[in-house]
Amino acid sequence: MITALSRYEYNPVVLDDGAVTASRKTVSGVPVFLYTLKYGDTLESLAAKLYGDPAQWWRLADVNPHVKFPLDMYPGTEIRVPQ
């Protein structure tokens, strides 16, 4: 869901079924480390653990274009984590 606090608020995309999503932003060239997803990991839970704020999930999404939107997360998948 896109809220007023989301950096994606001004890039909404309305799908044929009326669902509102966002166009994807991609960031490259930032220092990252690799993290292997575990069962139950979500971008929100990782952002809470790593940055102290689940609303910072977009920092992970921006550097992981291979993770589909909505953000499918599978145990064993490696993602990049911005430092």
N, C-alpha and C positions, 0 to 999 in steps of 0.2 A: 504494500500500500504506500502511496506517495503522500506524505504529509507536508505541511507548511515548513517544517524544519528540514526537509530532505533537500539535498543539493540537486535532486532530479526534478524538483517541483516545476521548473520552467521548461522541461523537455517532455511533457506528457505525450503519450501515444494512446489513442483510443482504438481498441481492437474491434473487429466486426461484431463481436458479441457484447460490446459496450464496456468491457473491462478496461480500466485505465492502467497502463504500465508506463515505462519510460524508455526513451532511446538510450542506448548504452554509451557511456563514456569510457575511453580507454586511456590508460596512462602507461608510459614506458620510460625507461632510463632512470628509474629510482632504485636505490639500494634495497634489495630484498633478501629474505632467507626462505628456504623451502620448508613446508610443513605438510606432513602426511595426515590426511583427515582420518578421524576415528569415528566409530559409531556414535551417532547423536550430535556430531558437530554441525553447527550452522554458522553462517557468516556472522549473525548476531551474537551467538555465544562466543565465538572466537574474538570478535571485536571487544566484547565485555572483558574477556580474559586478558587480551593483549593490550588494549587501550583504555580499559576501565569504563567503556561506554558502548553499549550495544548499538547505538545509533550511528556509530562509525563504521558499520558494515560495508559501506560504499568504498572505503579505502581498500578493502580486500577485493571487492568486485571490480574496481577499476584496473587492477593489475593482473586480473585473471580472466581474460576474454574467453578462455576455453570453458569456463563454467557458464552454463546456459542460464538465461533469464527467463522464467523465474529460476532462482539459483539452486540448481540440482547439486546435491552434495552426496558423494558416495565414499564410504570408508576405503582407504587405500589410495585415493586420488591425491596427488601432490598439488598444492597450491603455493603461490608466491605470497609472502607476507611483507609489506613495506615496513622498513625499519623506522 
